[in-house]
Amino acid sequence: MKLELHACKKCKLLTAEKNCPNHPDEKLTREWYGFIFVQDVKESVIARETGITKEGKYAIKVRQ
């Protein structure tokens, strides 16, 4: 069975859930490209540069 990930249009978090855990009212989309996995927010330069504050998978580009 293939796991389908959806991206939050606001924070770009990738999730298999129906709603974003960070923004429950925001719509999710299946139109996203590339992803990064942030494991340690405090040490990650990418997380600091992109404003990511929680660990997880994030889409690089989300089609609005």
Distance bins in CASP14 RR format, pairs under 12 A and 6 or more apart:
PFRMAT RR
TARGET T0000
AUTHOR 0000-0000-0000
RMODE 2
METHOD distances of the structure
MODEL  1
1 16 0 0 0 0 0 1 0 0 0 0 0
2 16 0 0 0 0 0 1 0 0 0 0 0
3 14 0 0 0 0 0 1 0 0 0 0 0
3 15 0 0 0 0 0 1 0 0 0 0 0
3 16 1 0 1 0 0 0 0 0 0 0 0
3 17 0 0 0 0 0 1 0 0 0 0 0
3 57 0 0 0 0 0 1 0 0 0 0 0
4 14 0 0 0 0 0 1 0 0 0 0 0
4 15 0 0 0 0 0 1 0 0 0 0 0
4 16 1 0 0 1 0 0 0 0 0 0 0
4 17 0 0 0 0 0 1 0 0 0 0 0
4 18 0 0 0 0 0 1 0 0 0 0 0
4 28 0 0 0 0 0 1 0 0 0 0 0
4 29 0 0 0 0 0 1 0 0 0 0 0
4 30 1 0 0 1 0 0 0 0 0 0 0
4 32 0 0 0 0 0 1 0 0 0 0 0
5 12 0 0 0 0 0 1 0 0 0 0 0
5 13 0 0 0 0 1 0 0 0 0 0 0
5 14 1 0 1 0 0 0 0 0 0 0 0
5 15 1 0 0 1 0 0 0 0 0 0 0
5 16 1 0 1 0 0 0 0 0 0 0 0
5 17 0 0 0 0 1 0 0 0 0 0 0
5 20 0 0 0 0 0 1 0 0 0 0 0
5 28 0 0 0 0 1 0 0 0 0 0 0
5 29 0 0 0 0 0 1 0 0 0 0 0
5 30 0 0 0 0 1 0 0 0 0 0 0
5 31 0 0 0 0 0 1 0 0 0 0 0
5 32 1 0 0 1 0 0 0 0 0 0 0
5 33 0 0 0 0 0 1 0 0 0 0 0
5 34 0 0 0 0 0 1 0 0 0 0 0
5 35 0 0 0 0 1 0 0 0 0 0 0
5 37 0 0 0 0 0 1 0 0 0 0 0
5 56 0 0 0 0 0 1 0 0 0 0 0
5 57 1 0 0 1 0 0 0 0 0 0 0
5 58 0 0 0 0 0 1 0 0 0 0 0
5 59 0 0 0 0 1 0 0 0 0 0 0
5 62 0 0 0 0 0 1 0 0 0 0 0
6 12 0 0 0 0 0 1 0 0 0 0 0
6 13 0 0 0 0 1 0 0 0 0 0 0
6 14 1 0 0 1 0 0 0 0 0 0 0
6 15 1 0 0 1 0 0 0 0 0 0 0
6 16 1 0 0 1 0 0 0 0 0 0 0
6 17 1 0 0 1 0 0 0 0 0 0 0
6 18 0 0 0 0 1 0 0 0 0 0 0
6 19 0 0 0 0 1 0 0 0 0 0 0
6 20 0 0 0 0 1 0 0 0 0 0 0
6 21 0 0 0 0 0 1 0 0 0 0 0
6 26 0 0 0 0 0 1 0 0 0 0 0
6 27 0 0 0 0 1 0 0 0 0 0 0
6 28 1 1 0 0 0 0 0 0 0 0 0
6 29 1 0 0 1 0 0 0 0 0 0 0
6 30 1 0 1 0 0 0 0 0 0 0 0
6 31 0 0 0 0 1 0 0 0 0 0 0
6 32 0 0 0 0 1 0 0 0 0 0 0
6 35 0 0 0 0 0 1 0 0 0 0 0
6 57 0 0 0 0 0 1 0 0 0 0 0
6 59 0 0 0 0 1 0 0 0 0 0 0
6 62 0 0 0 0 1 0 0 0 0 0 0
6 63 0 0 0 0 0 1 0 0 0 0 0
7 13 1 0 0 1 0 0 0 0 0 0 0
7 14 1 0 1 0 0 0 0 0 0 0 0
7 15 1 0 0 1 0 0 0 0 0 0 0
7 16 0 0 0 0 0 1 0 0 0 0 0
7 17 0 0 0 0 0 1 0 0 0 0 0
7 20 0 0 0 0 1 0 0 0 0 0 0
7 22 0 0 0 0 0 1 0 0 0 0 0
7 23 0 0 0 0 0 1 0 0 0 0 0
7 26 0 0 0 0 0 1 0 0 0 0 0
7 27 0 0 0 0 0 1 0 0 0 0 0
7 28 1 0 0 1 0 0 0 0 0 0 0
7 29 1 0 1 0 0 0 0 0 0 0 0
7 30 1 0 0 1 0 0 0 0 0 0 0
7 31 1 0 0 1 0 0 0 0 0 0 0
7 32 1 1 0 0 0 0 0 0 0 0 0
7 33 0 0 0 0 1 0 0 0 0 0 0
7 34 0 0 0 0 1 0 0 0 0 0 0
7 35 0 0 0 0 1 0 0 0 0 0 0
7 57 0 0 0 0 1 0 0 0 0 0 0
7 58 0 0 0 0 1 0 0 0 0 0 0
7 59 1 0 1 0 0 0 0 0 0 0 0
7 60 0 0 0 0 1 0 0 0 0 0 0
7 61 0 0 0 0 1 0 0 0 0 0 0
7 62 1 0 1 0 0 0 0 0 0 0 0
7 63 0 0 0 0 1 0 0 0 0 0 0
7 64 0 0 0 0 0 1 0 0 0 0 0
8 14 0 0 0 0 1 0 0 0 0 0 0
8 15 1 0 0 1 0 0 0 0 0 0 0
8 17 0 0 0 0 0 1 0 0 0 0 0
8 18 0 0 0 0 0 1 0 0 0 0 0
8 19 0 0 0 0 1 0 0 0 0 0 0
8 20 1 1 0 0 0 0 0 0 0 0 0
8 21 0 0 0 0 1 0 0 0 0 0 0
8 22 1 0 0 1 0 0 0 0 0 0 0
8 23 1 0 1 0 0 0 0 0 0 0 0
8 24 0 0 0 0 1 0 0 0 0 0 0
8 25 0 0 0 0 0 1 0 0 0 0 0
8 26 1 0 1 0 0 0 0 0 0 0 0
8 27 0 0 0 0 1 0 0 0 0 0 0
8 28 1 0 1 0 0 0 0 0 0 0 0
8 29 0 0 0 0 1 0 0 0 0 0 0
8 30 0 0 0 0 0 1 0 0 0 0 0
8 32 0 0 0 0 1 0 0 0 0 0 0
8 54 0 0 0 0 0 1 0 0 0 0 0
8 56 0 0 0 0 0 1 0 0 0 0 0
8 57 0 0 0 0 0 1 0 0 0 0 0
8 58 0 0 0 0 1 0 0 0 0 0 0
8 59 0 0 0 0 1 0 0 0 0 0 0
8 62 1 0 0 1 0 0 0 0 0 0 0
8 64 0 0 0 0 0 1 0 0 0 0 0
9 20 0 0 0 0 1 0 0 0 0 0 0
9 22 0 0 0 0 0 1 0 0 0 0 0
9 23 0 0 0 0 1 0 0 0 0 0 0
9 25 0 0 0 0 0 1 0 0 0 0 0
9 26 1 0 1 0 0 0 0 0 0 0 0
9 27 1 0 1 0 0 0 0 0 0 0 0
9 28 1 0 0 1 0 0 0 0 0 0 0
9 29 1 0 1 0 0 0 0 0 0 0 0
9 30 0 0 0 0 0 1 0 0 0 0 0
9 31 0 0 0 0 1 0 0 0 0 0 0
9 32 0 0 0 0 1 0 0 0 0 0 0
9 59 0 0 0 0 1 0 0 0 0 0 0
9 61 0 0 0 0 0 1 0 0 0 0 0
9 62 1 0 1 0 0 0 0 0 0 0 0
9 63 0 0 0 0 1 0 0 0 0 0 0
9 64 1 0 0 1 0 0 0 0 0 0 0
10 19 0 0 0 0 0 1 0 0 0 0 0
10 20 1 0 0 1 0 0 0 0 0 0 0
10 21 0 0 0 0 0 1 0 0 0 0 0
10 22 1 0 0 1 0 0 0 0 0 0 0
10 23 1 0 1 0 0 0 0 0 0 0 0
10 24 0 0 0 0 0 1 0 0 0 0 0
10 25 0 0 0 0 1 0 0 0 0 0 0
10 26 1 0 1 0 0 0 0 0 0 0 0
10 27 0 0 0 0 1 0 0 0 0 0 0
10 28 0 0 0 0 1 0 0 0 0 0 0
10 29 0 0 0 0 0 1 0 0 0 0 0
10 58 0 0 0 0 0 1 0 0 0 0 0
10 59 0 0 0 0 0 1 0 0 0 0 0
10 62 0 0 0 0 1 0 0 0 0 0 0
10 64 0 0 0 0 0 1 0 0 0 0 0
11 20 1 0 0 1 0 0 0 0 0 0 0
11 21 0 0 0 0 1 0 0 0 0 0 0
11 22 1 0 1 0 0 0 0 0 0 0 0
11 23 1 0 0 1 0 0 0 0 0 0 0
11 24 0 0 0 0 0 1 0 0 0 0 0
11 26 1 0 0 1 0 0 0 0 0 0 0
11 28 0 0 0 0 0 1 0 0 0 0 0
11 38 0 0 0 0 0 1 0 0 0 0 0
11 50 0 0 0 0 0 1 0 0 0 0 0
11 51 0 0 0 0 1 0 0 0 0 0 0
11 52 0 0 0 0 1 0 0 0 0 0 0
11 53 0 0 0 0 1 0 0 0 0 0 0
11 54 0 0 0 0 1 0 0 0 0 0 0
11 56 0 0 0 0 0 1 0 0 0 0 0
11 57 0 0 0 0 0 1 0 0 0 0 0
11 58 1 0 0 1 0 0 0 0 0 0 0
11 59 0 0 0 0 1 0 0 0 0 0 0
11 62 0 0 0 0 1 0 0 0 0 0 0
12 20 0 0 0 0 1 0 0 0 0 0 0
12 22 0 0 0 0 0 1 0 0 0 0 0
12 23 0 0 0 0 0 1 0 0 0 0 0
12 26 0 0 0 0 0 1 0 0 0 0 0
12 28 0 0 0 0 0 1 0 0 0 0 0
12 29 0 0 0 0 0 1 0 0 0 0 0
12 31 0 0 0 0 0 1 0 0 0 0 0
12 32 1 0 0 1 0 0 0 0 0 0 0
12 33 0 0 0 0 0 1 0 0 0 0 0
12 34 0 0 0 0 0 1 0 0 0 0 0
12 35 0 0 0 0 1 0 0 0 0 0 0
12 36 0 0 0 0 1 0 0 0 0 0 0
12 38 0 0 0 0 0 1 0 0 0 0 0
12 47 0 0 0 0 0 1 0 0 0 0 0
12 50 0 0 0 0 1 0 0 0 0 0 0
12 51 0 0 0 0 0 1 0 0 0 0 0
12 52 0 0 0 0 1 0 0 0 0 0 0
12 54 0 0 0 0 0 1 0 0 0 0 0
12 56 0 0 0 0 0 1 0 0 0 0 0
12 57 0 0 0 0 1 0 0 0 0 0 0
12 58 1 0 1 0 0 0 0 0 0 0 0
12 59 1 0 1 0 0 0 0 0 0 0 0
12 60 1 0 0 1 0 0 0 0 0 0 0
12 61 0 0 0 0 1 0 0 0 0 0 0
12 62 1 0 1 0 0 0 0 0 0 0 0
12 63 0 0 0 0 0 1 0 0 0 0 0
12 64 0 0 0 0 0 1 0 0 0 0 0
13 19 0 0 0 0 0 1 0 0 0 0 0
13 20 1 0 1 0 0 0 0 0 0 0 0
13 21 1 0 0 1 0 0 0 0 0 0 0
13 22 1 0 0 1 0 0 0 0 0 0 0
13 23 0 0 0 0 1 0 0 0 0 0 0
13 24 0 0 0 0 0 1 0 0 0 0 0
13 26 0 0 0 0 1 0 0 0 0 0 0
13 28 0 0 0 0 1 0 0 0 0 0 0
13 29 0 0 0 0 0 1 0 0 0 0 0
13 32 0 0 0 0 0 1 0 0 0 0 0
13 35 0 0 0 0 0 1 0 0 0 0 0
13 36 0 0 0 0 0 1 0 0 0 0 0
13 37 0 0 0 0 0 1 0 0 0 0 0
13 38 0 0 0 0 0 1 0 0 0 0 0
13 50 0 0 0 0 0 1 0 0 0 0 0
13 52 0 0 0 0 1 0 0 0 0 0 0
13 53 0 0 0 0 0 1 0 0 0 0 0
13 54 1 0 0 1 0 0 0 0 0 0 0
13 55 0 0 0 0 0 1 0 0 0 0 0
13 56 1 0 0 1 0 0 0 0 0 0 0
13 57 1 0 0 1 0 0 0 0 0 0 0
13 58 1 0 1 0 0 0 0 0 0 0 0
13 59 1 0 0 1 0 0 0 0 0 0 0
13 62 0 0 0 0 1 0 0 0 0 0 0
14 20 0 0 0 0 1 0 0 0 0 0 0
14 21 0 0 0 0 0 1 0 0 0 0 0
14 22 0 0 0 0 0 1 0 0 0 0 0
14 28 0 0 0 0 1 0 0 0 0 0 0
14 29 0 0 0 0 0 1 0 0 0 0 0
14 30 0 0 0 0 0 1 0 0 0 0 0
14 32 1 0 0 1 0 0 0 0 0 0 0
14 33 0 0 0 0 0 1 0 0 0 0 0
14 34 0 0 0 0 1 0 0 0 0 0 0
14 35 1 0 1 0 0 0 0 0 0 0 0
14 36 0 0 0 0 1 0 0 0 0 0 0
14 37 0 0 0 0 1 0 0 0 0 0 0
14 38 0 0 0 0 0 1 0 0 0 0 0
14 52 0 0 0 0 0 1 0 0 0 0 0
14 56 1 0 0 1 0 0 0 0 0 0 0
14 57 1 0 1 0 0 0 0 0 0 0 0
14 58 1 0 0 1 0 0 0 0 0 0 0
14 59 1 0 1 0 0 0 0 0 0 0 0
14 60 0 0 0 0 0 1 0 0 0 0 0
14 62 0 0 0 0 1 0 0 0 0 0 0
15 21 1 0 0 1 0 0 0 0 0 0 0
15 22 0 0 0 0 1 0 0 0 0 0 0
15 23 0 0 0 0 0 1 0 0 0 0 0
15 24 0 0 0 0 0 1 0 0 0 0 0
15 26 0 0 0 0 0 1 0 0 0 0 0
15 28 1 0 0 1 0 0 0 0 0 0 0
15 29 0 0 0 0 0 1 0 0 0 0 0
15 30 0 0 0 0 0 1 0 0 0 0 0
15 32 0 0 0 0 0 1 0 0 0 0 0
15 35 0 0 0 0 0 1 0 0 0 0 0
15 54 0 0 0 0 0 1 0 0 0 0 0
15 56 0 0 0 0 1 0 0 0 0 0 0
15 57 0 0 0 0 1 0 0 0 0 0 0
15 58 0 0 0 0 0 1 0 0 0 0 0
15 59 0 0 0 0 0 1 0 0 0 0 0
16 28 0 0 0 0 0 1 0 0 0 0 0
16 30 0 0 0 0 0 1 0 0 0 0 0
16 57 0 0 0 0 0 1 0 0 0 0 0
17 23 0 0 0 0 0 1 0 0 0 0 0
17 24 0 0 0 0 1 0 0 0 0 0 0
17 28 0 0 0 0 1 0 0 0 0 0 0
18 24 0 0 0 0 1 0 0 0 0 0 0
18 26 0 0 0 0 0 1 0 0 0 0 0
18 27 0 0 0 0 0 1 0 0 0 0 0
18 28 1 0 0 1 0 0 0 0 0 0 0
19 25 0 0 0 0 1 0 0 0 0 0 0
19 26 0 0 0 0 1 0 0 0 0 0 0
19 27 0 0 0 0 1 0 0 0 0 0 0
19 28 1 0 0 1 0 0 0 0 0 0 0
20 26 1 0 1 0 0 0 0 0 0 0 0
20 27 0 0 0 0 1 0 0 0 0 0 0
20 28 1 0 0 1 0 0 0 0 0 0 0
20 29 0 0 0 0 0 1 0 0 0 0 0
20 54 0 0 0 0 0 1 0 0 0 0 0
20 58 0 0 0 0 0 1 0 0 0 0 0
20 59 0 0 0 0 0 1 0 0 0 0 0
20 62 0 0 0 0 0 1 0 0 0 0 0
21 28 0 0 0 0 0 1 0 0 0 0 0
21 54 0 0 0 0 1 0 0 0 0 0 0
21 55 0 0 0 0 0 1 0 0 0 0 0
21 56 0 0 0 0 0 1 0 0 0 0 0
22 28 0 0 0 0 0 1 0 0 0 0 0
22 52 0 0 0 0 0 1 0 0 0 0 0
22 53 0 0 0 0 1 0 0 0 0 0 0
22 54 1 0 0 1 0 0 0 0 0 0 0
22 55 0 0 0 0 0 1 0 0 0 0 0
22 56 0 0 0 0 0 1 0 0 0 0 0
22 58 0 0 0 0 0 1 0 0 0 0 0
23 54 0 0 0 0 0 1 0 0 0 0 0
26 62 0 0 0 0 0 1 0 0 0 0 0
26 64 0 0 0 0 0 1 0 0 0 0 0
27 62 0 0 0 0 0 1 0 0 0 0 0
27 63 0 0 0 0 0 1 0 0 0 0 0
27 64 0 0 0 0 1 0 0 0 0 0 0
28 59 0 0 0 0 0 1 0 0 0 0 0
28 62 0 0 0 0 1 0 0 0 0 0 0
28 63 0 0 0 0 0 1 0 0 0 0 0
29 59 0 0 0 0 1 0 0 0 0 0 0
29 61 0 0 0 0 0 1 0 0 0 0 0
29 62 1 0 0 1 0 0 0 0 0 0 0
29 63 1 0 0 1 0 0 0 0 0 0 0
29 64 0 0 0 0 1 0 0 0 0 0 0
30 59 0 0 0 0 0 1 0 0 0 0 0
30 62 0 0 0 0 0 1 0 0 0 0 0
30 63 0 0 0 0 1 0 0 0 0 0 0
31 59 0 0 0 0 1 0 0 0 0 0 0
31 61 0 0 0 0 1 0 0 0 0 0 0
31 62 1 0 0 1 0 0 0 0 0 0 0
31 63 1 1 0 0 0 0 0 0 0 0 0
31 64 0 0 0 0 1 0 0 0 0 0 0
32 57 0 0 0 0 0 1 0 0 0 0 0
32 58 0 0 0 0 1 0 0 0 0 0 0
32 59 1 1 0 0 0 0 0 0 0 0 0
32 60 1 0 0 1 0 0 0 0 0 0 0
32 61 1 0 0 1 0 0 0 0 0 0 0
32 62 1 0 1 0 0 0 0 0 0 0 0
32 63 1 0 0 1 0 0 0 0 0 0 0
32 64 0 0 0 0 0 1 0 0 0 0 0
33 58 0 0 0 0 0 1 0 0 0 0 0
33 59 1 0 0 1 0 0 0 0 0 0 0
33 60 1 0 0 1 0 0 0 0 0 0 0
33 61 1 0 1 0 0 0 0 0 0 0 0
33 62 0 0 0 0 1 0 0 0 0 0 0
33 63 1 0 0 1 0 0 0 0 0 0 0
34 57 0 0 0 0 1 0 0 0 0 0 0
34 58 0 0 0 0 1 0 0 0 0 0 0
34 59 1 0 0 1 0 0 0 0 0 0 0
34 60 1 0 1 0 0 0 0 0 0 0 0
34 61 1 0 0 1 0 0 0 0 0 0 0
34 62 0 0 0 0 1 0 0 0 0 0 0
34 63 0 0 0 0 0 1 0 0 0 0 0
35 46 0 0 0 0 0 1 0 0 0 0 0
35 52 0 0 0 0 0 1 0 0 0 0 0
35 56 0 0 0 0 1 0 0 0 0 0 0
35 57 1 0 1 0 0 0 0 0 0 0 0
35 58 1 0 0 1 0 0 0 0 0 0 0
35 59 1 0 1 0 0 0 0 0 0 0 0
35 60 1 0 0 1 0 0 0 0 0 0 0
35 61 0 0 0 0 1 0 0 0 0 0 0
35 62 0 0 0 0 0 1 0 0 0 0 0
36 44 0 0 0 0 1 0 0 0 0 0 0
36 45 0 0 0 0 0 1 0 0 0 0 0
36 46 1 0 0 1 0 0 0 0 0 0 0
36 47 0 0 0 0 1 0 0 0 0 0 0
36 49 0 0 0 0 0 1 0 0 0 0 0
36 50 0 0 0 0 1 0 0 0 0 0 0
36 51 0 0 0 0 0 1 0 0 0 0 0
36 52 0 0 0 0 1 0 0 0 0 0 0
36 55 0 0 0 0 0 1 0 0 0 0 0
36 56 0 0 0 0 1 0 0 0 0 0 0
36 57 1 0 0 1 0 0 0 0 0 0 0
36 58 1 0 1 0 0 0 0 0 0 0 0
36 59 0 0 0 0 1 0 0 0 0 0 0
36 60 1 0 0 1 0 0 0 0 0 0 0
36 61 0 0 0 0 0 1 0 0 0 0 0
37 44 0 0 0 0 1 0 0 0 0 0 0
37 46 0 0 0 0 1 0 0 0 0 0 0
37 47 0 0 0 0 0 1 0 0 0 0 0
37 52 0 0 0 0 0 1 0 0 0 0 0
37 55 0 0 0 0 1 0 0 0 0 0 0
37 56 1 0 0 1 0 0 0 0 0 0 0
37 57 1 0 1 0 0 0 0 0 0 0 0
37 58 1 0 0 1 0 0 0 0 0 0 0
37 59 0 0 0 0 0 1 0 0 0 0 0
37 60 0 0 0 0 0 1 0 0 0 0 0
38 44 1 0 1 0 0 0 0 0 0 0 0
38 45 0 0 0 0 0 1 0 0 0 0 0
38 46 1 0 0 1 0 0 0 0 0 0 0
38 47 1 0 1 0 0 0 0 0 0 0 0
38 48 0 0 0 0 0 1 0 0 0 0 0
38 49 0 0 0 0 0 1 0 0 0 0 0
38 50 0 0 0 0 1 0 0 0 0 0 0
38 51 0 0 0 0 1 0 0 0 0 0 0
38 52 1 0 1 0 0 0 0 0 0 0 0
38 53 0 0 0 0 1 0 0 0 0 0 0
38 54 1 0 0 1 0 0 0 0 0 0 0
38 55 1 0 1 0 0 0 0 0 0 0 0
38 56 1 0 1 0 0 0 0 0 0 0 0
38 57 1 0 0 1 0 0 0 0 0 0 0
38 58 1 0 0 1 0 0 0 0 0 0 0
38 60 0 0 0 0 0 1 0 0 0 0 0
39 46 0 0 0 0 0 1 0 0 0 0 0
39 47 0 0 0 0 1 0 0 0 0 0 0
39 52 0 0 0 0 0 1 0 0 0 0 0
39 54 0 0 0 0 0 1 0 0 0 0 0
39 55 1 0 1 0 0 0 0 0 0 0 0
39 56 1 0 0 1 0 0 0 0 0 0 0
39 57 0 0 0 0 0 1 0 0 0 0 0
39 58 0 0 0 0 0 1 0 0 0 0 0
40 46 0 0 0 0 0 1 0 0 0 0 0
40 47 0 0 0 0 1 0 0 0 0 0 0
40 48 0 0 0 0 0 1 0 0 0 0 0
40 52 0 0 0 0 0 1 0 0 0 0 0
40 54 0 0 0 0 0 1 0 0 0 0 0
40 55 1 0 0 1 0 0 0 0 0 0 0
40 56 0 0 0 0 0 1 0 0 0 0 0
41 47 1 0 1 0 0 0 0 0 0 0 0
41 48 0 0 0 0 1 0 0 0 0 0 0
41 49 0 0 0 0 0 1 0 0 0 0 0
41 50 0 0 0 0 0 1 0 0 0 0 0
41 51 0 0 0 0 1 0 0 0 0 0 0
41 52 1 0 0 1 0 0 0 0 0 0 0
41 53 1 0 0 1 0 0 0 0 0 0 0
41 54 1 0 0 1 0 0 0 0 0 0 0
41 55 1 0 1 0 0 0 0 0 0 0 0
41 56 0 0 0 0 1 0 0 0 0 0 0
41 58 0 0 0 0 0 1 0 0 0 0 0
42 48 0 0 0 0 1 0 0 0 0 0 0
42 52 0 0 0 0 0 1 0 0 0 0 0
42 53 0 0 0 0 0 1 0 0 0 0 0
42 54 0 0 0 0 0 1 0 0 0 0 0
42 55 0 0 0 0 0 1 0 0 0 0 0
43 55 0 0 0 0 0 1 0 0 0 0 0
44 50 0 0 0 0 1 0 0 0 0 0 0
44 51 0 0 0 0 1 0 0 0 0 0 0
44 52 1 0 0 1 0 0 0 0 0 0 0
44 53 0 0 0 0 0 1 0 0 0 0 0
44 54 0 0 0 0 0 1 0 0 0 0 0
44 55 0 0 0 0 1 0 0 0 0 0 0
44 56 0 0 0 0 0 1 0 0 0 0 0
44 58 0 0 0 0 0 1 0 0 0 0 0
45 51 0 0 0 0 0 1 0 0 0 0 0
45 52 0 0 0 0 0 1 0 0 0 0 0
46 52 1 0 0 1 0 0 0 0 0 0 0
46 56 0 0 0 0 0 1 0 0 0 0 0
46 58 0 0 0 0 1 0 0 0 0 0 0
46 60 0 0 0 0 1 0 0 0 0 0 0
47 53 1 0 0 1 0 0 0 0 0 0 0
47 54 0 0 0 0 1 0 0 0 0 0 0
47 55 0 0 0 0 1 0 0 0 0 0 0
47 56 0 0 0 0 1 0 0 0 0 0 0
47 58 0 0 0 0 1 0 0 0 0 0 0
50 58 1 0 0 1 0 0 0 0 0 0 0
50 59 0 0 0 0 0 1 0 0 0 0 0
50 60 0 0 0 0 1 0 0 0 0 0 0
50 61 0 0 0 0 0 1 0 0 0 0 0
51 58 0 0 0 0 1 0 0 0 0 0 0
52 58 1 0 0 1 0 0 0 0 0 0 0
52 59 0 0 0 0 0 1 0 0 0 0 0
52 60 0 0 0 0 0 1 0 0 0 0 0
END
